[in-house]
Amino acid sequence: MLINSVHQPLICSYNYKPKAKASLPQRSICSSSPRPIYFNESKVWDMIAADPKLLVFLKEYRNTVPVPRHWCQKRKFLQGKRGIEKQPFQLPDFIAATGIAKIRQID
């Protein structure tokens, strides 16, 4: 096997296998468990849960979909603007300049 100028062995293209983003021990939370648990989807606050290993296991389970954030909220989805008053509709300037508002006004 040839050695390049940095003294690292050269890898032939047919023997080259791309490396993973991180090694298995770096990505697993508990290497002593029968099935290593990865934390691609876990967050920092998952570690303070009652059972963090179960929580991360459920998040990493195959063919699962995360629960949307609005499911745990007390208000209905997109109903947070209830207290804001709407301004009355105003005609655009170029239409108001024609005087149509005075004609349509009910006396």
VEXPA-913341 format. One record per residue: x, y, z of N, C-alpha, C in turn; residue in three letters. Coordinates in steps of 0.2 Angstrom, whole numbers, padded with zeros to 4 digits, always signed. Example, Ala and Ser with C-alpha at 12.3 -4.5 7.8 and 13.67 -1.06 7.14 Angstrom:
<atoms>
+0066-0028+0039+0062-0022+0039+0066-0016+0039ALA;+0064-0011+0035+0068-0005+0036+0064+0000+0039SER;
</atoms>
This chain:
<atoms>
+0004-0006+0000+0000+0000+0000+0004+0006+0000MET;+0003+0011-0004+0007+0017-0005+0005+0022+0001LEU;+0010+0026+0003+0009+0031+0008+0010+0038+0005ILE;+0006+0042+0007+0006+0049+0004+0011+0053+0008ASN;+0011+0060+0007+0016+0064+0010+0014+0065+0018SER;+0008+0064+0020+0006+0065+0027+0007+0059+0031VAL;+0010+0054+0028+0011+0047+0031+0005+0044+0033HIS;+0000+0044+0029-0007+0041+0030-0007+0036+0024GLN;-0010+0030+0025-0010+0025+0020-0016+0027+0015PRO;-0014+0027+0008-0019+0028+0003-0024+0023+0003LEU;-0030+0025+0001-0036+0021+0001-0038+0020-0007ILE;-0038+0014-0010-0040+0014-0016-0048+0015-0017CYS;-0050+0017-0023-0057+0019-0023-0062+0014-0022SER;-0060+0008-0024-0064+0002-0024-0064-0001-0016TYR;-0059+0001-0012-0059-0001-0005-0062+0005-0001ASN;-0063+0011-0004-0065+0016+0000-0073+0016+0003TYR;-0074+0017+0009-0080+0017+0012-0081+0023+0015LYS;-0086+0027+0014-0087+0034+0017-0088+0033+0024PRO;-0085+0037+0029-0086+0036+0036-0093+0039+0038LYS;-0095+0037+0043-0101+0039+0046-0100+0046+0049ALA;-0105+0050+0050-0104+0057+0053-0101+0057+0060LYS;-0103+0052+0064-0100+0051+0070-0099+0043+0072ALA;-0094+0041+0076-0094+0034+0077-0099+0032+0081SER;-0100+0025+0082-0106+0023+0085-0106+0024+0093LEU;-0100+0024+0096-0100+0026+0103-0101+0033+0105PRO;-0099+0037+0100-0101+0044+0101-0108+0046+0100GLN;-0112+0042+0096-0119+0043+0094-0124+0040+0099ARG;-0121+0035+0102-0126+0031+0107-0126+0034+0114SER;-0132+0034+0117-0132+0036+0123-0130+0031+0129ILE;-0132+0025+0128-0130+0020+0132-0128+0014+0128CYS;-0121+0013+0129-0118+0007+0125-0119+0001+0128SER;-0121+0001+0135-0123-0006+0138-0129-0009+0137SER;-0134-0005+0133-0141-0007+0132-0140-0012+0126SER;-0145-0017+0126-0145-0022+0120-0145-0019+0114PRO;-0149-0013+0113-0149-0010+0106-0147-0003+0108ARG;-0142+0000+0104-0139+0006+0105-0145+0012+0103PRO;-0145+0017+0107-0150+0022+0106-0146+0028+0103ILE;-0148+0031+0098-0145+0036+0095-0149+0043+0096TYR;-0146+0048+0096-0149+0054+0098-0149+0059+0092PHE;-0151+0057+0086-0152+0062+0081-0158+0066+0082ASN;-0163+0064+0085-0169+0068+0086-0170+0070+0093GLU;-0166+0068+0097-0167+0070+0104-0164+0077+0105SER;-0167+0080+0110-0165+0087+0112-0162+0087+0119LYS;-0159+0093+0121-0156+0094+0127-0160+0093+0133VAL;-0167+0095+0132-0171+0094+0138-0174+0087+0138TRP;-0173+0083+0134-0175+0076+0134-0171+0072+0140ASP;-0165+0075+0142-0161+0071+0147-0164+0072+0154MET;-0169+0077+0155-0172+0079+0162-0178+0075+0162ILE;-0180+0071+0157-0187+0068+0158-0187+0062+0163ALA;-0192+0060+0165-0193+0054+0170-0189+0048+0168ALA;-0190+0046+0161-0186+0041+0159-0183+0043+0152ASP;-0177+0046+0152-0174+0049+0146-0173+0043+0141PRO;-0171+0037+0143-0169+0032+0138-0175+0030+0134LYS;-0181+0029+0138-0187+0027+0134-0189+0033+0129LEU;-0189+0039+0132-0191+0045+0127-0187+0045+0121LEU;-0180+0044+0121-0176+0044+0116-0177+0038+0111VAL;-0179+0033+0114-0180+0027+0111-0186+0028+0106PHE;-0192+0031+0109-0198+0032+0106-0197+0037+0100LEU;-0193+0042+0101-0191+0047+0096-0188+0044+0090LYS;-0183+0039+0092-0179+0036+0087-0182+0030+0083GLU;-0188+0028+0086-0191+0022+0083-0193+0023+0076TYR;-0192+0017+0072-0193+0018+0065-0200+0019+0063ARG;-0201+0023+0058-0208+0024+0055-0213+0028+0060ASN;-0210+0032+0064-0214+0036+0069-0214+0044+0067THR;-0219+0047+0069-0219+0054+0067-0219+0058+0073VAL;-0216+0064+0074-0216+0067+0080-0223+0071+0081PRO;-0225+0072+0087-0231+0075+0089-0230+0082+0088VAL;-0235+0086+0084-0234+0093+0083-0235+0097+0090PRO;-0232+0103+0090-0232+0106+0096-0238+0109+0099ARG;-0243+0110+0094-0249+0113+0096-0254+0108+0099HIS;-0252+0102+0099-0257+0097+0102-0257+0097+0109TRP;-0252+0100+0113-0252+0100+0120-0254+0107+0122CYS;-0256+0112+0118-0258+0118+0120-0266+0119+0122GLN;-0267+0123+0126-0274+0124+0128-0279+0127+0123LYS;-0276+0132+0120-0280+0135+0114-0280+0131+0108ARG;-0285+0132+0104-0285+0129+0098-0280+0131+0093LYS;-0278+0127+0088-0273+0129+0083-0275+0136+0080PHE;-0271+0140+0079-0271+0147+0076-0277+0151+0079LEU;-0279+0150+0085-0284+0154+0088-0281+0159+0093GLN;-0275+0161+0093-0272+0166+0098-0273+0173+0097GLY;-0276+0175+0091-0277+0182+0090-0284+0184+0092LYS;-0287+0181+0096-0294+0183+0098-0295+0190+0101ARG;-0290+0192+0105-0291+0199+0108-0289+0205+0104GLY;-0286+0204+0098-0284+0209+0094-0290+0212+0090ILE;-0291+0218+0090-0297+0221+0086-0295+0222+0079GLU;-0299+0221+0075-0298+0222+0068-0300+0229+0066LYS;-0296+0232+0062-0297+0239+0060-0302+0239+0054GLN;-0307+0244+0054-0312+0244+0048-0309+0244+0042PRO;-0312+0241+0037-0309+0241+0030-0309+0248+0027PHE;-0304+0250+0024-0303+0257+0021-0302+0255+0013GLN;-0305+0259+0009-0304+0259+0002-0297+0261+0000LEU;-0294+0258-0005-0288+0261-0007-0288+0268-0009PRO;-0283+0272-0009-0283+0279-0011-0286+0280-0018ASP;-0284+0276-0023-0286+0277-0030-0293+0276-0031PHE;-0296+0272-0027-0303+0271-0027-0307+0276-0024ILE;-0305+0278-0018-0308+0283-0014-0308+0290-0017ALA;-0303+0291-0022-0302+0297-0025-0308+0298-0030ALA;-0311+0292-0032-0316+0293-0037-0323+0295-0034THR;-0323+0295-0028-0329+0297-0024-0335+0292-0024GLY;-0333+0286-0025-0338+0281-0025-0341+0280-0018ILE;-0337+0281-0013-0339+0280-0006-0345+0285-0004ALA;-0345+0291-0007-0350+0296-0006-0357+0294-0009LYS;-0356+0291-0015-0362+0289-0019-0365+0283-0016ILE;-0361+0278-0013-0364+0272-0010-0366+0273-0003ARG;-0364+0279+0000-0366+0280+0007-0373+0281+0008GLN;-0376+0277+0014-0383+0277+0015-0384+0283+0020ILE;-0389+0287+0018-0391+0293+0022-0396+0291+0027ASP;
</atoms>
